[in-house]
Amino acid sequence: MVTGDRPIGQVIQVLIPSFALYAFLKFYGKSAILGKAVLTASMVYLAANHIYRQYSDYGSYHLDITGPLMILTQKLSLLAWAFYDGQKPESEVTNEEHRKQRVLHLPSLLAYCSYLFGFMGFQTGPCYFYEDYITFIKGHNLVPYFSSKEESIQSSNSGIEVKKPSPNWMFFTNFLAACVCGAVVMKICPRYPIPQMADPTFIAETSFFYKILYCYVAALLYRFRYYFAWKLGESICYAGGFGFTGWSADGIEQWDLVKNCGMFKLETMGDEFQKWCLTSGTNKTAKCLRFICYTRIADKKTKLPMPCSCSRVLATASTLDITSLLDRACSRYR
């Protein structure tokens, strides 16, 4: 069974790869192919569900299990690679991000299920590392800054007195942005349908510049459905108090841990988009792809006489291939 239309069948689809990975970590956690095997198996499983969905319900926008499966695939791969790094001596883990996210011990089944199936980010993301999540769940994310009775401290960056962080403003602004994006999708997008660009009457009766403008506006409005999902996912995490990373030099709270992207920056960066996807620390999917693929290839030492630039080209190509398989095998996610 690749997929199922009934709710119980879709629940089983999520449980199969989840408990399969836990068993693999428990019995083969020290395997040298742990990260590669989990990444490959989870991607194949996701691709099979995407293909079946196209075959059984092509072009529909019904919510089904493929959405959560895309987030689950990222989480499974992140945890597998982090556990793989945790089984190696720390001196052998040269990448700073890899060292920071190492998982030294097999998580309990409760912590494991909480990480995969927690309400924060299960349906639409954002994806986050196990170590960041479990630190938040245990309440250790504020320990470096506050004791239990302190209400304010001196910021280590600037010496400015700061209070305990509150997620209220981040929740309000992101939830408001999600509402605005949802309203655009419901009220404005239907006025600029993308199939209109292929209509013979539209092609014959409109000027070249109008076609270009229509194409840009229609594509821009189409992306608002993704902005809606991303901002809604962020606001859910902020509502739970998850995402705090410290203070800026001028004492402003930073909530970047679960930030997917800035809409304005994404729309205006132009040719720098690809570089941003591979190097940005705020785009969660980009950070996931760097962790499970890009840095694994670009930083790897090989005996082959391969220039550094060639290894980075290979890393970039591999990362973009995984991106295509991850969420663009189905036309609904394009």
C-alpha positions in Angstrom: 0.0 0.0 0.0 1.6 3.3 -1.1 -1.2 5.6 0.0 -4.8 5.5 1.2 -7.7 7.9 0.8 -9.2 7.0 4.2 -7.9 8.8 7.3 -6.7 5.6 8.9 -4.7 4.7 5.8 -3.0 8.1 5.8 -2.1 7.8 9.5 -0.5 4.4 8.8 1.6 6.0 6.1 3.1 8.4 8.5 3.7 5.8 11.1 5.5 3.3 8.8 8.6 5.4 8.0 8.7 6.9 11.5 8.9 3.6 13.4 11.1 2.1 10.7 13.7 4.8 11.3 13.5 4.4 15.1 14.1 0.6 14.8 17.0 1.4 12.4 18.5 3.9 14.8 18.2 1.4 17.7 19.8 -1.6 16.0 22.0 0.0 13.3 22.7 3.4 14.8 26.5 3.0 14.4 26.3 2.1 10.7 28.5 4.1 8.4 25.7 4.4 5.9 23.0 5.6 8.4 22.5 9.1 7.1 22.6 8.1 3.4 20.3 5.1 3.9 17.7 7.0 5.7 17.8 10.0 3.3 17.5 7.7 0.3 14.7 5.5 1.8 12.6 8.4 3.0 13.0 10.2 -0.4 11.9 7.1 -2.3 8.9 6.7 0.0 7.9 10.3 -0.4 8.3 10.1 -4.2 6.2 7.0 -4.4 3.4 8.8 -2.5 3.7 11.9 -4.8 3.5 9.7 -7.9 0.5 7.8 -6.6 -1.2 11.0 -5.8 -0.8 12.3 -9.3 -2.1 9.0 -10.7 -5.1 8.8 -8.4 -6.1 12.5 -8.1 -4.1 14.6 -10.5 -4.3 18.3 -10.3 -6.4 18.4 -7.1 -5.8 20.6 -4.1 -7.3 18.3 -1.5 -5.3 18.1 1.7 -3.7 14.7 2.1 -0.7 13.1 3.7 1.9 14.2 1.2 2.1 17.6 2.9 3.1 16.3 6.3 5.2 13.6 4.6 7.4 16.3 3.1 8.0 17.8 6.6 8.5 14.3 8.1 11.0 13.4 5.4 13.1 16.4 6.4 12.9 15.6 10.1 13.8 11.9 9.6 16.8 12.9 7.6 17.9 15.6 10.0 17.7 13.2 13.0 19.5 10.4 11.2 22.4 12.6 10.2 22.5 14.2 13.6 22.6 10.8 15.3 25.3 9.7 12.8 27.4 12.7 13.8 26.8 11.9 17.5 28.2 8.5 17.2 31.5 9.8 15.9 34.3 11.4 18.0 33.7 15.1 18.3 37.2 15.7 16.8 36.0 14.1 13.5 33.0 16.4 13.2 34.6 19.4 11.6 31.5 21.4 10.5 30.3 23.8 13.2 26.6 23.2 12.5 27.1 19.4 12.5 28.8 19.6 15.8 26.1 21.8 17.3 23.3 19.5 16.3 24.8 16.2 17.3 22.5 13.7 19.0 24.6 11.6 21.3 22.1 9.2 22.6 19.0 7.5 21.1 15.9 9.5 22.0 13.2 7.9 24.1 10.2 6.8 22.1 8.1 9.6 23.7 10.7 12.3 22.8 11.0 10.9 19.3 7.3 10.9 18.6 7.0 14.3 20.1 9.6 15.7 17.7 8.0 14.1 14.7 4.3 14.5 15.4 4.2 17.6 17.6 1.5 20.1 16.6 4.1 22.8 15.9 5.0 22.4 12.3 3.5 19.0 11.6 1.2 20.0 8.8 3.1 22.8 7.0 6.4 23.2 8.8 8.7 24.8 9.6 11.2 22.0 10.0 13.6 22.2 12.9 16.5 20.2 14.5 15.8 17.6 17.2 18.5 19.2 19.5 16.8 22.6 19.2 13.4 21.1 19.9 14.3 19.0 22.9 16.3 21.9 24.4 13.1 24.0 24.2 10.9 21.2 25.6 13.2 20.7 28.6 13.2 24.5 29.2 16.9 24.8 28.7 16.7 27.4 25.9 16.6 30.2 28.5 19.0 28.7 31.0 22.1 30.4 29.6 20.3 33.8 30.1 18.0 33.5 33.2 17.8 31.7 36.5 14.3 30.7 37.7 13.8 33.9 39.7 15.3 36.5 37.4 13.1 38.8 35.4 15.7 40.8 33.6 19.5 40.4 32.8 22.2 42.3 31.0 22.4 41.3 27.4 25.8 39.6 26.6 26.0 41.4 23.3 25.5 45.0 24.4 25.2 45.2 28.1 21.6 46.5 27.7 19.2 45.3 30.3 16.6 42.9 28.7 13.5 41.2 30.0 12.4 37.6 29.6 11.3 37.2 26.0 7.7 37.1 25.0 6.4 35.5 21.8 3.2 37.6 21.7 4.4 40.2 19.1 5.9 37.5 16.8 2.8 35.5 17.0 0.5 38.5 16.3 2.5 39.8 13.3 3.0 36.4 11.7 -0.7 35.4 12.3 -1.8 38.7 10.8 0.5 38.1 7.8 -1.0 34.6 7.4 -4.6 36.1 7.4 -3.6 38.7 4.8 -2.1 36.1 2.6 -5.2 33.9 3.0 -7.4 36.8 2.1 -5.3 37.4 -1.1 -5.6 33.8 -2.0 -9.4 33.7 -1.6 -10.3 37.1 -3.0 -7.7 38.3 -5.5 -6.1 35.2 -6.9 -9.3 34.0 -8.7 -9.2 37.2 -10.7 -5.8 36.3 -12.2 -5.9 32.6 -13.1 -2.7 31.2 -14.5 -4.5 29.1 -17.2 -5.8 32.4 -18.6 -2.3 32.9 -20.2 -2.9 29.9 -22.5 -6.3 31.1 -23.6 -6.3 31.8 -27.4 -8.5 34.9 -27.0 -6.1 36.3 -24.3 -3.1 35.7 -26.5 -4.7 37.3 -29.5 -6.2 40.4 -27.9 -3.6 41.5 -25.4 -0.2 43.3 -26.0 3.1 41.7 -25.3 3.8 44.0 -22.3 0.4 43.2 -20.8 1.1 39.5 -21.2 4.4 40.0 -19.3 2.7 42.0 -16.6 -0.1 39.5 -16.2 2.4 36.6 -16.0 4.3 38.3 -13.2 1.2 39.3 -11.2 -0.4 35.9 -11.6 2.7 34.1 -10.5 3.2 36.5 -7.6 -0.4 36.0 -6.4 0.0 32.2 -6.8 2.9 32.2 -4.3 0.7 33.7 -1.6 -0.7 30.3 -0.9 2.7 29.2 0.2 3.3 32.3 2.2 0.0 31.7 4.0 1.2 28.2 5.0 4.7 29.3 6.0 3.4 32.2 8.1 0.7 30.1 9.7 3.3 27.5 10.6 5.6 30.1 12.1 2.8 31.7 14.1 1.9 28.3 15.6 5.4 27.8 16.8 5.5 31.3 18.3 2.2 30.6 20.0 3.9 27.7 21.7 6.9 29.9 22.7 9.3 28.1 20.3 11.8 30.0 18.3 13.8 32.3 20.6 17.5 32.6 19.8 18.8 35.5 21.9 19.1 39.2 21.6 20.7 41.5 18.9 23.5 43.9 19.7 20.9 46.6 20.6 18.8 44.4 22.8 16.1 43.4 20.4 14.7 39.9 20.8 15.6 37.5 18.0 13.1 34.8 17.0 14.9 33.2 14.1 14.9 29.6 15.0 11.7 28.7 13.1 11.6 31.5 10.6 10.9 30.2 7.1 11.6 33.3 5.0 10.9 36.9 4.6 8.4 37.4 1.9 9.7 40.8 0.7 13.3 39.6 0.6 12.3 36.5 -1.2 10.5 38.5 -3.9 13.2 41.1 -4.4 16.5 39.2 -4.3 16.5 38.2 -8.0 19.6 36.3 -9.2 20.8 35.8 -5.6 18.0 33.5 -4.8 19.9 30.2 -5.4 22.9 31.4 -3.3 20.5 32.5 -0.6 18.9 29.1 -0.5 22.2 27.4 0.0 23.8 29.8 2.5 20.9 31.5 4.4 20.5 30.6 8.1 16.9 31.7 8.3 15.3 29.6 5.6 14.5 26.3 7.4 14.2 24.1 4.3 17.5 25.5 3.0 19.1 24.9 6.3 17.9 21.4 6.3 19.1 20.7 2.8 22.5 22.2 3.7 22.7 19.9 6.7 21.7 16.7 5.0 23.3 17.2 1.6 25.2 20.3 0.6 27.8 20.4 3.4 28.1 16.6 3.4 29.4 16.8 -0.2 31.1 20.2 -0.3 33.1 19.6 2.9 33.9 16.0 2.3 37.6 15.1 1.8 38.1 12.8 -1.2 41.1 11.0 -2.6 40.1 11.9 -6.1 41.9 14.8 -7.7 38.8 17.0 -7.6 39.1 20.8 -7.3 37.2 22.5 -4.5 34.9 24.3 -7.0 33.9 21.0 -8.6 32.9 19.5 -5.3 30.7 22.6 -4.6 29.1 22.3 -8.0 28.3 18.7 -7.3 27.0 19.6 -3.9 24.8 22.4 -5.4 23.4 20.1 -8.1 22.7 17.3 -5.6 20.9 19.7 -3.2 18.7 21.1 -6.0 17.9 17.6 -7.2 16.7 16.7 -3.7 14.7 19.9 -3.6 12.9 18.9 -6.8 12.1 15.4 -5.4 11.1 16.7 -2.0 8.3 19.1 -3.0 8.0 19.5 -6.7 7.3 16.0 -7.9 3.6 16.8 -7.6 2.2 19.7 -9.6 0.3 21.1 -6.6 3.6 22.1 -4.9 5.1 23.8 -8.0 
